[in-house]
Amino acid sequence: MIGDMIHSILRNVLNANGVHTGIGDITRTLRIRRAYSDKPSWHWKSAGFRRMELGLGRRMNPHVAIVGESGSGKSNACKVMIREIARNGARVAILDPHNEYLGIAESMGAEVYDASYNGINIFELDGASEKERANELTNMFKRIFRLGEVQGYELYRCIMFTYTRMGSLGRPPNIHDLLYTMSIFKKHAGTAEARILDGLSRRLSLIDTGAFSRSTEMDRVMSGNSVFLLSGLHTNEAQSVYIEGFLRKVYSRMLASEKRDGGGFYIVIDEAEKLGQRSVAGRIAAEGRKYGMGIIAMAQRAKSIEPEIRTNASLFISFYQREPEELNYLANLIAGGTELNRFAEVKKAIRSLGRGSAVVMDSLEHNPFIVRFDKSGEERPCISYEVIKLSRRGRPLGELRDEISAKGLARIEVDRKLDEMVKNGNISRYDLEGWSRYDGPWYISMRRNSAEHDICIEVIRRHLERLGVKCSVYNSSYGPDLIAIVNGKRIAIEYETGMKRIESTQEMIRKRGALYANILVIVNNGKRDEYSVITGAKVVSISEFLNEDSLQRILPGSPVSPLP
């Protein structure tokens, strides 16, 4: 205990004077002992005062594998490494399933992307042919959804037909297009084939979200630091497909770039077991060194990490592990076999590790050593994440300033970050004018349609609730933008920006008429006259709707005075 205190004090003094850097203290190393026996044996010996330097550029490969049970310290060690990598000028992209890396995002100037909005269209060719991409996608879906050969064959046929169909329209397909193709095939299939297609449709519908319909600008991602929040994708399958799609785009850009020495871009994959075996991550691990690209993969079990990453990792870090089969595998891997009692000593060390300490196999060292990793330090609130979280349905500037500033962040920082996020496309802005109390800039991070459309829907919802009208937002192609309840009757409310054809709006009203007591169409002020030809619905401009004196005329039976 006293030795550890002296060790810690000395380290802090040296670090304060710039004498030592690094990511953790090396406490013990595995050494051979010959003193009292002709038969040599291995034992753990104190390392004195030594620091572990990251220096990934000096190793054979820039890849790192980190394993250990939950709560053993993997995430903390990874954060320490990420800070060191960013400090040395390399770029980092973090695939974060549980929003654990938001605290360091702000400190390293990283852009934050919400995967449920900043998508990856896995069907984009990225330099491959349609047949090559269809084959890759089929193999990926077979691995992630555990499909059989017959299912894989049917899926390949559907993917190829989808490429042909959408190619005639001049755009790449997406998962929604594939599901539509399956519905066409099912209508013309026999009983057995229809059953297979039905099973495929039900499985793939898990990823039929906006996350797989449009792609984030990958060139911008790879030119800076970024954190991708995967928590908005609520199934393991959706997260796995997103990670695989991201890695495929990185891989295609890697092959198109110039070769270089040293690590320039690192991908951090938390919960790497989601990828399974034969992932494209293996190809990046095998070829990435030549292009200055590295992978840091974390998992609870070493065997669940792609074999190419395990093989090419110059740093293999094992935190506490107690599961017998995994423990034997780790000890054998790190010890390099069962030579003498070397295996037994490594196994005993892994089983007795405390939180934050790990056994490390380093390509620059002949023998394993034990490291007590530094604490990742105090983490700042992430403005980007707060903006994304608070503006999912649309928020005015004043509310965003007040709520984020309440967390201890300066308003000038908030304004600067908002401008930056709009410029980078992470959020959208729409300015309201002549809207009474709702005037001013509004921001939205999770828009389904245009920024104007979705922000106006939020304004309509707020206005109705303020006046005591119960309503809910639907905003889907399968239903109205809002549903209001007046006198026990359901009223369908649609907002039209004026960008859609009048005929399409009229057809939509015809369908709504069979399901709702009344239909209200609210239109952009400048488009009011164009919608005068609409029948079967009451049409008003947004200014008319926001006039509280007109509410009874627009929605008869609604409350007449605003709630306090």
NUVEXMI-22309 format. One record per residue (C-alpha): residue in three letters; z, x, y; residue number from 1; chain. Coordinates in Angstrom, 2 decimals. Example, Ala and Ser with C-alpha at 12.3 -4.5 7.8 and 13.67 -1.06 7.14 Angstrom:
<atoms>
> type,w,u,v,seq,mol
> ala,7.80,12.30,-4.50,1,A
> ser,7.14,13.67,-1.06,2,A
</atoms>
This chain:
<atoms>
> type,w,u,v,seq,mol
> met,0.00,0.00,0.00,1,A
> ile,0.99,2.75,2.48,2,A
> gly,-2.06,4.75,1.47,3,A
> asp,-4.31,1.75,2.16,4,A
> met,-2.72,1.30,5.61,5,A
> ile,-3.24,4.95,6.53,6,A
> his,-6.78,4.74,5.17,7,A
> ser,-7.52,1.66,7.31,8,A
> ile,-6.02,3.16,10.49,9,A
> leu,-7.95,6.39,10.07,10,A
> arg,-11.19,4.50,9.46,11,A
> asn,-10.72,2.41,12.61,12,A
> val,-10.03,5.50,14.72,13,A
> leu,-13.13,7.28,13.44,14,A
> asn,-15.31,4.22,13.88,15,A
> ala,-14.03,3.75,17.44,16,A
> asn,-15.12,7.31,18.22,17,A
> gly,-18.52,6.85,16.63,18,A
> val,-17.83,9.37,13.86,19,A
> his,-18.42,7.04,10.92,20,A
> thr,-20.62,4.05,10.34,21,A
> gly,-21.31,2.10,7.21,22,A
> ile,-20.59,-1.21,5.51,23,A
> gly,-17.45,-0.51,3.47,24,A
> asp,-14.94,1.97,2.09,25,A
> ile,-15.64,3.70,-1.23,26,A
> thr,-12.21,3.59,-2.88,27,A
> arg,-12.92,4.94,-6.39,28,A
> thr,-15.76,6.59,-8.30,29,A
> leu,-16.35,6.89,-12.06,30,A
> arg,-15.86,10.49,-13.18,31,A
> ile,-15.84,12.35,-16.51,32,A
> arg,-12.60,13.97,-17.69,33,A
> arg,-12.37,16.91,-20.13,34,A
> ala,-8.88,18.27,-19.43,35,A
> tyr,-6.84,17.65,-22.59,36,A
> ser,-9.43,16.81,-25.20,37,A
> asp,-12.60,18.20,-26.67,38,A
> lys,-13.99,14.69,-26.45,39,A
> pro,-14.82,13.89,-22.82,40,A
> ser,-13.91,10.48,-21.41,41,A
> trp,-14.61,8.52,-18.25,42,A
> his,-12.05,7.34,-15.73,43,A
> trp,-11.88,5.98,-12.16,44,A
> lys,-10.90,8.60,-9.60,45,A
> ser,-9.90,8.14,-5.97,46,A
> ala,-12.83,8.79,-3.65,47,A
> gly,-10.73,10.07,-0.74,48,A
> phe,-12.13,8.98,2.58,49,A
> arg,-15.74,7.97,2.04,50,A
> arg,-17.85,5.27,3.61,51,A
> met,-20.74,3.47,1.97,52,A
> glu,-23.89,3.84,4.04,53,A
> leu,-26.55,1.19,3.64,54,A
> gly,-29.61,3.36,4.42,55,A
> leu,-32.01,1.24,2.38,56,A
> gly,-34.98,3.21,3.71,57,A
> arg,-33.76,6.35,1.88,58,A
> arg,-33.75,4.73,-1.56,59,A
> met,-36.60,4.32,-4.04,60,A
> asn,-36.75,0.58,-3.34,61,A
> pro,-35.29,-1.45,-0.46,62,A
> his,-34.13,-4.29,-2.75,63,A
> val,-30.52,-5.36,-3.34,64,A
> ala,-29.01,-7.61,-6.02,65,A
> ile,-25.54,-9.08,-5.45,66,A
> val,-23.72,-11.02,-8.19,67,A
> gly,-20.24,-12.41,-8.69,68,A
> glu,-18.26,-15.57,-9.05,69,A
> ser,-17.88,-18.07,-6.23,70,A
> gly,-15.40,-16.88,-3.60,71,A
> ser,-15.46,-13.24,-4.71,72,A
> gly,-16.99,-11.95,-1.45,73,A
> lys,-20.78,-12.00,-1.96,74,A
> ser,-21.60,-13.80,1.29,75,A
> asn,-19.34,-11.55,3.36,76,A
> ala,-20.95,-8.40,1.91,77,A
> cys,-24.41,-9.83,2.56,78,A
> lys,-23.53,-10.62,6.20,79,A
> val,-22.30,-7.05,6.71,80,A
> met,-25.58,-5.74,5.28,81,A
> ile,-27.68,-8.09,7.39,82,A
> arg,-25.95,-6.95,10.58,83,A
> glu,-26.55,-3.31,9.64,84,A
> ile,-30.21,-3.97,8.83,85,A
> ala,-30.76,-5.82,12.14,86,A
> arg,-28.91,-3.09,14.04,87,A
> asn,-31.39,-0.54,12.65,88,A
> gly,-34.35,-2.53,13.98,89,A
> ala,-35.58,-4.22,10.81,90,A
> arg,-36.32,-7.97,10.71,91,A
> val,-34.53,-10.45,8.46,92,A
> ala,-35.36,-13.94,7.17,93,A
> ile,-32.41,-15.72,5.54,94,A
> leu,-32.87,-18.65,3.14,95,A
> asp,-29.51,-20.39,3.51,96,A
> pro,-28.64,-23.32,1.18,97,A
> his,-25.21,-24.08,2.69,98,A
> asn,-25.44,-23.14,6.40,99,A
> glu,-23.24,-20.08,5.78,100,A
> tyr,-25.18,-17.68,7.99,101,A
> leu,-25.20,-19.62,11.24,102,A
> gly,-22.38,-17.49,12.66,103,A
> ile,-24.43,-14.29,12.52,104,A
> ala,-27.65,-15.99,13.63,105,A
> glu,-26.55,-15.96,17.27,106,A
> ser,-25.32,-12.37,17.19,107,A
> met,-28.63,-11.06,15.81,108,A
> gly,-30.81,-13.25,18.03,109,A
> ala,-32.23,-15.18,15.08,110,A
> glu,-34.25,-18.35,15.35,111,A
> val,-32.79,-21.23,13.34,112,A
> tyr,-35.15,-23.46,11.38,113,A
> asp,-34.15,-26.73,9.71,114,A
> ala,-36.14,-26.80,6.47,115,A
> ser,-36.27,-30.59,6.44,116,A
> tyr,-38.30,-30.44,9.67,117,A
> asn,-39.78,-26.91,9.82,118,A
> gly,-41.76,-27.31,6.64,119,A
> ile,-43.82,-25.32,4.18,120,A
> asn,-47.05,-26.91,2.98,121,A
> ile,-47.28,-25.41,-0.49,122,A
> phe,-50.90,-26.59,-0.87,123,A
> glu,-52.33,-24.38,1.89,124,A
> leu,-54.63,-21.78,0.32,125,A
> asp,-53.50,-18.70,2.31,126,A
> gly,-56.51,-16.70,1.13,127,A
> ala,-56.55,-17.93,-2.48,128,A
> ser,-59.22,-20.14,-4.02,129,A
> glu,-58.53,-23.78,-4.84,130,A
> lys,-58.43,-23.02,-8.57,131,A
> glu,-56.06,-20.09,-8.09,132,A
> arg,-53.70,-22.13,-5.91,133,A
> ala,-53.87,-25.13,-8.27,134,A
> asn,-52.96,-22.87,-11.21,135,A
> glu,-50.06,-21.30,-9.26,136,A
> leu,-48.75,-24.70,-8.19,137,A
> thr,-48.98,-26.06,-11.72,138,A
> asn,-47.00,-23.12,-13.11,139,A
> met,-44.41,-23.45,-10.34,140,A
> phe,-43.92,-27.18,-10.96,141,A
> lys,-43.73,-26.59,-14.72,142,A
> arg,-40.97,-24.02,-14.23,143,A
> ile,-38.92,-25.92,-11.63,144,A
> phe,-39.26,-29.41,-13.15,145,A
> arg,-39.36,-28.15,-16.77,146,A
> leu,-42.67,-29.77,-17.62,147,A
> gly,-44.49,-29.49,-20.94,148,A
> glu,-48.06,-28.34,-21.58,149,A
> val,-49.54,-31.86,-21.60,150,A
> gln,-47.77,-32.74,-18.35,151,A
> gly,-48.98,-29.43,-16.88,152,A
> tyr,-52.59,-30.23,-17.83,153,A
> glu,-52.46,-33.68,-16.20,154,A
> leu,-50.85,-32.19,-13.11,155,A
> tyr,-53.56,-29.51,-12.81,156,A
> arg,-56.28,-32.18,-12.98,157,A
> cys,-54.58,-34.20,-10.24,158,A
> ile,-54.13,-31.16,-7.99,159,A
> met,-57.78,-30.12,-8.31,160,A
> phe,-58.98,-33.67,-7.56,161,A
> thr,-56.67,-33.78,-4.53,162,A
> tyr,-58.18,-30.54,-3.20,163,A
> thr,-61.67,-32.01,-3.60,164,A
> arg,-60.72,-35.32,-1.96,165,A
> met,-58.92,-33.78,1.02,166,A
> gly,-61.52,-31.04,1.41,167,A
> ser,-64.04,-33.74,2.31,168,A
> leu,-61.67,-34.75,5.14,169,A
> gly,-61.40,-31.18,6.41,170,A
> arg,-57.68,-30.61,5.90,171,A
> pro,-55.43,-29.13,3.20,172,A
> pro,-53.62,-31.64,1.00,173,A
> asn,-49.85,-32.14,0.83,174,A
> ile,-47.43,-33.56,-1.72,175,A
> his,-47.98,-37.12,-0.45,176,A
> asp,-51.72,-36.76,-1.08,177,A
> leu,-51.02,-35.53,-4.61,178,A
> leu,-48.83,-38.56,-5.36,179,A
> tyr,-51.60,-40.83,-4.07,180,A
> thr,-54.08,-39.11,-6.41,181,A
> met,-51.71,-39.71,-9.32,182,A
> ser,-51.57,-43.41,-8.46,183,A
> ile,-55.40,-43.53,-8.59,184,A
> phe,-55.50,-41.72,-11.94,185,A
> lys,-52.81,-44.04,-13.33,186,A
> lys,-54.91,-47.15,-12.59,187,A
> his,-57.73,-45.82,-14.77,188,A
> ala,-55.66,-44.17,-17.50,189,A
> gly,-54.76,-45.28,-20.99,190,A
> thr,-51.21,-46.21,-21.96,191,A
> ala,-50.09,-42.73,-23.03,192,A
> glu,-51.71,-40.95,-20.08,193,A
> ala,-50.32,-43.53,-17.62,194,A
> arg,-46.82,-42.91,-19.00,195,A
> ile,-47.22,-39.15,-18.40,196,A
> leu,-48.51,-39.69,-14.85,197,A
> asp,-45.70,-42.12,-14.13,198,A
> gly,-43.12,-39.52,-15.22,199,A
> leu,-44.78,-36.85,-13.08,200,A
> ser,-44.84,-39.16,-10.04,201,A
> arg,-41.14,-39.95,-10.36,202,A
> arg,-40.23,-36.26,-10.54,203,A
> leu,-42.49,-35.08,-7.74,204,A
> ser,-41.39,-37.94,-5.48,205,A
> leu,-38.15,-35.95,-5.06,206,A
> ile,-40.04,-33.58,-2.76,207,A
> asp,-42.16,-36.18,-0.95,208,A
> thr,-40.64,-35.40,2.44,209,A
> gly,-41.83,-34.02,5.77,210,A
> ala,-40.63,-30.58,4.64,211,A
> phe,-43.76,-30.23,2.49,212,A
> ser,-46.34,-31.83,4.79,213,A
> arg,-46.61,-29.29,7.61,214,A
> ser,-46.07,-25.55,7.80,215,A
> thr,-43.96,-23.40,10.06,216,A
> glu,-45.81,-20.61,11.85,217,A
> met,-45.10,-17.74,9.44,218,A
> asp,-46.48,-14.98,11.67,219,A
> arg,-43.78,-15.78,14.22,220,A
> val,-41.13,-15.92,11.48,221,A
> met,-42.05,-12.46,10.21,222,A
> ser,-42.08,-10.93,13.69,223,A
> gly,-38.38,-11.61,14.33,224,A
> asn,-35.08,-12.64,12.75,225,A
> ser,-34.72,-16.14,11.34,226,A
> val,-32.37,-18.40,9.37,227,A
> phe,-33.79,-21.29,7.33,228,A
> leu,-31.25,-24.06,6.71,229,A
> leu,-31.95,-25.65,3.33,230,A
> ser,-29.02,-28.09,3.29,231,A
> gly,-31.26,-30.89,4.61,232,A
> leu,-33.18,-30.73,1.31,233,A
> his,-30.78,-32.67,-0.87,234,A
> thr,-31.96,-31.71,-4.36,235,A
> asn,-32.10,-28.36,-6.16,236,A
> glu,-35.75,-29.03,-6.98,237,A
> ala,-36.67,-29.51,-3.31,238,A
> gln,-34.85,-26.32,-2.32,239,A
> ser,-36.48,-24.37,-5.15,240,A
> val,-39.98,-25.54,-4.18,241,A
> tyr,-39.31,-24.72,-0.51,242,A
> ile,-38.08,-21.19,-1.30,243,A
> glu,-41.02,-20.57,-3.62,244,A
> gly,-43.47,-21.87,-1.02,245,A
> phe,-41.91,-19.65,1.65,246,A
> leu,-42.12,-16.57,-0.60,247,A
> arg,-45.75,-17.28,-1.46,248,A
> lys,-46.68,-17.35,2.21,249,A
> val,-44.79,-14.11,2.80,250,A
> tyr,-46.50,-12.51,-0.20,251,A
> ser,-50.01,-13.43,1.01,252,A
> arg,-49.26,-11.97,4.45,253,A
> met,-47.72,-8.88,2.86,254,A
> leu,-50.92,-8.12,0.95,255,A
> ala,-52.98,-8.57,4.12,256,A
> ser,-50.81,-6.14,6.12,257,A
> glu,-50.96,-2.34,6.33,258,A
> lys,-48.90,-0.22,3.99,259,A
> arg,-45.87,1.51,5.51,260,A
> asp,-42.82,3.53,4.52,261,A
> gly,-39.29,2.18,4.78,262,A
> gly,-37.98,-1.36,5.04,263,A
> gly,-39.26,-3.35,8.00,264,A
> phe,-38.78,-6.94,6.81,265,A
> tyr,-36.06,-8.28,4.50,266,A
> ile,-35.79,-11.66,2.79,267,A
> val,-32.27,-12.80,1.96,268,A
> ile,-32.19,-15.35,-0.91,269,A
> asp,-28.81,-16.97,-1.45,270,A
> glu,-28.43,-18.75,-4.80,271,A
> ala,-31.44,-16.87,-6.18,272,A
> glu,-30.95,-18.62,-9.53,273,A
> lys,-32.87,-21.55,-8.02,274,A
> leu,-36.07,-19.53,-8.45,275,A
> gly,-35.72,-19.02,-12.21,276,A
> gln,-38.01,-16.57,-14.01,277,A
> arg,-41.62,-15.59,-13.20,278,A
> ser,-41.20,-16.40,-9.52,279,A
> val,-43.38,-14.84,-6.82,280,A
> ala,-40.19,-13.07,-5.73,281,A
> gly,-40.80,-10.75,-8.70,282,A
> arg,-44.17,-9.71,-7.29,283,A
> ile,-42.64,-9.03,-3.88,284,A
> ala,-39.92,-6.94,-5.54,285,A
> ala,-42.50,-4.97,-7.57,286,A
> glu,-44.96,-4.33,-4.72,287,A
> gly,-42.92,-4.80,-1.54,288,A
> arg,-41.81,-1.18,-1.12,289,A
> lys,-45.34,-0.09,-0.22,290,A
> tyr,-45.41,-2.65,2.59,291,A
> gly,-41.89,-2.06,3.93,292,A
> met,-40.62,-5.35,2.52,293,A
> gly,-37.27,-5.82,0.78,294,A
> ile,-35.35,-8.60,-0.96,295,A
> ile,-31.60,-9.19,-0.98,296,A
> ala,-30.89,-11.64,-3.81,297,A
> met,-27.51,-13.23,-4.51,298,A
> ala,-26.43,-15.23,-7.54,299,A
> gln,-23.35,-15.97,-9.61,300,A
> arg,-24.99,-14.63,-12.78,301,A
> ala,-27.10,-11.47,-13.02,302,A
> lys,-29.31,-12.88,-15.78,303,A
> ser,-30.38,-15.75,-13.52,304,A
> ile,-32.00,-13.35,-11.02,305,A
> glu,-35.71,-12.66,-11.44,306,A
> pro,-35.98,-9.61,-13.80,307,A
> glu,-38.29,-7.69,-11.43,308,A
> ile,-35.61,-7.88,-8.72,309,A
> arg,-32.92,-6.61,-11.10,310,A
> thr,-35.18,-3.80,-12.28,311,A
> asn,-36.27,-2.66,-8.81,312,A
> ala,-32.96,-3.10,-6.97,313,A
> ser,-31.79,0.29,-5.72,314,A
> leu,-28.42,-1.28,-4.98,315,A
> phe,-26.84,-3.46,-7.64,316,A
> ile,-23.50,-4.90,-6.50,317,A
> ser,-21.16,-6.74,-8.85,318,A
> phe,-18.12,-8.62,-7.60,319,A
> tyr,-15.45,-10.13,-9.85,320,A
> gln,-16.68,-11.65,-13.09,321,A
> arg,-14.72,-13.05,-16.04,322,A
> glu,-17.29,-14.88,-18.20,323,A
> pro,-17.46,-12.71,-21.37,324,A
> glu,-21.22,-12.67,-21.97,325,A
> glu,-22.02,-12.03,-18.30,326,A
> leu,-19.26,-9.41,-18.09,327,A
> asn,-20.71,-7.48,-21.04,328,A
> tyr,-24.21,-7.67,-19.57,329,A
> leu,-23.06,-6.39,-16.15,330,A
> ala,-20.98,-3.56,-17.63,331,A
> asn,-23.90,-2.46,-19.82,332,A
> leu,-26.33,-2.61,-16.88,333,A
> ile,-24.12,-0.69,-14.45,334,A
> ala,-22.78,1.84,-16.97,335,A
> gly,-26.29,2.55,-18.24,336,A
> gly,-25.38,1.95,-21.87,337,A
> thr,-22.29,2.38,-24.03,338,A
> glu,-21.97,6.15,-23.64,339,A
> leu,-18.42,7.17,-24.69,340,A
> asn,-15.96,4.84,-22.96,341,A
> arg,-18.06,4.53,-19.79,342,A
> phe,-19.01,0.93,-20.65,343,A
> ala,-15.38,-0.05,-21.27,344,A
> glu,-14.22,1.44,-17.95,345,A
> val,-16.89,-0.39,-15.93,346,A
> lys,-16.13,-3.65,-17.73,347,A
> lys,-12.41,-3.28,-17.05,348,A
> ala,-13.08,-2.52,-13.38,349,A
> ile,-15.30,-5.61,-12.86,350,A
> arg,-12.72,-7.84,-14.53,351,A
> ser,-9.90,-6.56,-12.30,352,A
> leu,-11.67,-6.55,-8.90,353,A
> gly,-9.95,-8.19,-5.93,354,A
> arg,-11.72,-10.39,-3.42,355,A
> gly,-14.05,-8.37,-1.21,356,A
> ser,-14.31,-5.40,-3.59,357,A
> ala,-17.27,-4.70,-5.87,358,A
> val,-18.59,-2.21,-8.40,359,A
> val,-21.81,-0.69,-7.05,360,A
> met,-24.69,1.00,-8.83,361,A
> asp,-26.65,3.04,-6.27,362,A
> ser,-29.90,4.88,-6.95,363,A
> leu,-28.65,7.68,-4.67,364,A
> glu,-25.52,8.26,-6.80,365,A
> his,-25.23,9.45,-10.39,366,A
> asn,-22.19,7.30,-11.15,367,A
> pro,-20.96,3.83,-10.18,368,A
> phe,-18.29,3.44,-7.52,369,A
> ile,-16.01,0.72,-6.17,370,A
> val,-16.43,-0.45,-2.56,371,A
> arg,-14.15,-2.55,-0.40,372,A
> phe,-16.61,-4.17,1.99,373,A
> asp,-15.83,-4.54,5.69,374,A
> lys,-15.10,-7.98,7.07,375,A
> ser,-18.16,-9.55,8.63,376,A
> gly,-16.10,-10.19,11.77,377,A
> glu,-15.67,-13.14,14.08,378,A
> glu,-18.74,-15.32,14.21,379,A
> arg,-19.99,-17.07,17.35,380,A
> pro,-20.94,-20.75,17.38,381,A
> cys,-24.69,-21.03,16.88,382,A
> ile,-26.27,-22.82,19.85,383,A
> ser,-29.56,-23.35,17.98,384,A
> tyr,-27.86,-25.16,15.12,385,A
> glu,-25.77,-27.29,17.46,386,A
> val,-28.92,-28.32,19.33,387,A
> ile,-30.75,-29.17,16.09,388,A
> lys,-27.79,-31.12,14.72,389,A
> leu,-27.08,-33.10,17.89,390,A
> ser,-30.70,-33.94,18.73,391,A
> arg,-31.92,-35.20,15.35,392,A
> arg,-32.66,-38.67,16.80,393,A
> gly,-33.10,-37.61,20.42,394,A
> arg,-30.54,-36.67,23.07,395,A
> pro,-30.67,-36.44,26.88,396,A
> leu,-30.05,-33.07,28.48,397,A
> gly,-26.69,-34.07,29.98,398,A
> glu,-25.21,-35.08,26.62,399,A
> leu,-26.39,-31.90,24.93,400,A
> arg,-24.90,-29.77,27.70,401,A
> asp,-21.55,-31.55,27.56,402,A
> glu,-21.14,-31.55,23.77,403,A
> ile,-22.22,-27.95,23.25,404,A
> ser,-20.27,-26.68,26.27,405,A
> ala,-17.16,-28.33,24.77,406,A
> lys,-17.40,-25.72,22.00,407,A
> gly,-16.84,-22.94,24.53,408,A
> leu,-20.46,-22.10,25.38,409,A
> ala,-21.70,-21.76,28.95,410,A
> arg,-24.14,-24.40,30.23,411,A
> ile,-26.55,-21.73,31.40,412,A
> glu,-26.69,-20.45,27.81,413,A
> val,-27.42,-23.95,26.56,414,A
> asp,-30.26,-24.44,29.08,415,A
> arg,-31.76,-21.06,28.21,416,A
> lys,-31.62,-21.80,24.49,417,A
> leu,-33.21,-25.25,24.96,418,A
> asp,-36.15,-23.74,26.88,419,A
> glu,-36.53,-21.06,24.21,420,A
> met,-36.46,-23.55,21.32,421,A
> val,-39.02,-25.82,22.98,422,A
> lys,-41.30,-22.83,23.58,423,A
> asn,-40.99,-21.76,19.93,424,A
> gly,-41.59,-25.27,18.63,425,A
> asn,-38.17,-25.71,16.98,426,A
> ile,-37.46,-28.82,19.08,427,A
> ser,-39.57,-31.12,21.27,428,A
> arg,-38.98,-32.32,24.84,429,A
> tyr,-40.09,-35.52,26.57,430,A
> asp,-39.30,-36.43,30.19,431,A
> leu,-38.55,-40.08,30.97,432,A
> glu,-39.37,-41.35,34.46,433,A
> gly,-38.64,-44.79,35.93,434,A
> trp,-36.36,-45.69,33.04,435,A
> ser,-33.23,-46.41,35.08,436,A
> arg,-30.14,-44.89,33.50,437,A
> tyr,-32.23,-43.12,30.83,438,A
> asp,-34.30,-40.97,33.23,439,A
> gly,-34.55,-37.22,32.72,440,A
> pro,-35.47,-34.73,29.97,441,A
> trp,-34.74,-35.68,26.35,442,A
> tyr,-34.85,-33.41,23.30,443,A
> ile,-35.47,-34.14,19.63,444,A
> ser,-35.40,-31.85,16.60,445,A
> met,-36.28,-34.18,13.73,446,A
> arg,-39.23,-36.17,15.02,447,A
> arg,-41.29,-38.10,12.51,448,A
> asn,-44.09,-38.98,14.90,449,A
> ser,-44.67,-37.86,18.50,450,A
> ala,-41.73,-36.81,20.68,451,A
> glu,-42.44,-39.74,23.03,452,A
> his,-42.45,-42.26,20.18,453,A
> asp,-39.23,-41.14,18.51,454,A
> ile,-37.29,-40.55,21.74,455,A
> cys,-38.30,-43.98,23.04,456,A
> ile,-37.07,-45.54,19.80,457,A
> glu,-33.70,-43.90,20.37,458,A
> val,-33.62,-45.20,23.96,459,A
> ile,-34.44,-48.73,22.73,460,A
> arg,-31.68,-48.51,20.11,461,A
> arg,-29.13,-47.36,22.68,462,A
> his,-30.16,-50.06,25.12,463,A
> leu,-29.86,-52.83,22.54,464,A
> glu,-26.47,-51.63,21.33,465,A
> arg,-25.24,-51.31,24.90,466,A
> leu,-26.17,-54.97,25.43,467,A
> gly,-24.42,-56.01,22.23,468,A
> val,-27.47,-56.49,19.98,469,A
> lys,-27.05,-55.18,16.45,470,A
> cys,-29.98,-53.03,15.36,471,A
> ser,-30.96,-50.26,12.98,472,A
> val,-33.68,-47.61,13.15,473,A
> tyr,-36.24,-47.60,10.34,474,A
> asn,-39.18,-45.69,11.89,475,A
> ser,-41.26,-45.46,8.74,476,A
> ser,-44.77,-46.31,7.62,477,A
> tyr,-43.13,-48.75,5.20,478,A
> gly,-41.27,-50.74,7.86,479,A
> pro,-40.83,-51.37,11.61,480,A
> asp,-39.49,-48.84,14.08,481,A
> leu,-36.32,-50.91,14.58,482,A
> ile,-34.83,-54.09,13.13,483,A
> ala,-32.66,-56.18,15.48,484,A
> ile,-30.43,-59.08,14.42,485,A
> val,-30.43,-62.00,16.90,486,A
> asn,-28.89,-65.40,15.98,487,A
> gly,-28.83,-64.27,12.37,488,A
> lys,-32.58,-63.64,12.35,489,A
> arg,-34.29,-60.29,11.79,490,A
> ile,-36.59,-59.18,14.62,491,A
> ala,-39.10,-56.36,14.02,492,A
> ile,-39.45,-54.07,17.03,493,A
> glu,-42.32,-51.60,17.39,494,A
> tyr,-42.89,-49.00,20.10,495,A
> glu,-46.52,-48.08,20.83,496,A
> thr,-47.44,-44.97,22.79,497,A
> gly,-51.02,-46.21,23.16,498,A
> met,-52.46,-43.44,21.01,499,A
> lys,-53.10,-45.74,18.03,500,A
> arg,-56.08,-48.07,17.77,501,A
> ile,-55.38,-51.67,18.83,502,A
> glu,-56.86,-52.87,15.52,503,A
> ser,-54.30,-50.83,13.57,504,A
> thr,-51.45,-52.35,15.58,505,A
> gln,-52.82,-55.86,15.01,506,A
> glu,-53.03,-55.26,11.24,507,A
> met,-49.44,-53.94,11.24,508,A
> ile,-48.26,-57.10,13.07,509,A
> arg,-50.00,-59.26,10.48,510,A
> lys,-48.03,-57.54,7.69,511,A
> arg,-44.74,-57.73,9.59,512,A
> gly,-45.24,-61.46,10.25,513,A
> ala,-44.71,-62.29,6.58,514,A
> leu,-41.28,-60.62,6.55,515,A
> tyr,-39.69,-61.08,9.98,516,A
> ala,-38.80,-64.10,12.13,517,A
> asn,-40.26,-62.54,15.29,518,A
> ile,-42.06,-59.36,16.27,519,A
> leu,-41.58,-57.51,19.55,520,A
> val,-44.05,-54.80,20.60,521,A
> ile,-42.84,-52.51,23.39,522,A
> val,-45.57,-50.35,24.91,523,A
> asn,-45.87,-47.39,27.24,524,A
> asn,-45.96,-48.61,30.86,525,A
> gly,-49.45,-47.21,31.40,526,A
> lys,-50.88,-48.99,28.34,527,A
> arg,-49.49,-52.50,28.92,528,A
> asp,-52.84,-54.10,29.85,529,A
> glu,-54.62,-52.70,26.78,530,A
> tyr,-52.21,-54.56,24.49,531,A
> ser,-52.66,-57.95,26.15,532,A
> val,-55.14,-58.88,23.39,533,A
> ile,-52.45,-58.61,20.69,534,A
> thr,-51.62,-61.90,18.92,535,A
> gly,-48.70,-62.86,16.68,536,A
> ala,-46.13,-60.81,18.63,537,A
> lys,-44.46,-60.67,22.03,538,A
> val,-45.72,-57.67,24.00,539,A
> val,-43.70,-56.12,26.87,540,A
> ser,-43.75,-52.80,28.69,541,A
> ile,-40.81,-50.45,28.32,542,A
> ser,-39.81,-51.12,31.95,543,A
> glu,-39.70,-54.88,31.29,544,A
> phe,-37.62,-54.33,28.19,545,A
> leu,-35.07,-52.14,30.01,546,A
> asn,-34.61,-54.77,32.73,547,A
> glu,-31.32,-56.34,31.64,548,A
> asp,-32.09,-59.58,33.48,549,A
> ser,-35.14,-60.10,31.23,550,A
> leu,-33.35,-59.64,27.91,551,A
> gln,-32.78,-63.38,27.28,552,A
> arg,-36.45,-64.06,27.91,553,A
> ile,-37.59,-61.24,25.66,554,A
> leu,-35.05,-61.84,22.87,555,A
> pro,-33.76,-65.43,23.17,556,A
> gly,-30.20,-65.77,21.90,557,A
> ser,-29.21,-62.18,22.63,558,A
> pro,-26.06,-61.33,24.65,559,A
> val,-26.45,-61.61,28.40,560,A
> ser,-24.06,-58.93,29.62,561,A
> pro,-23.76,-55.25,28.72,562,A
> leu,-20.82,-53.98,26.72,563,A
> pro,-18.34,-51.84,28.69,564,A
</atoms>
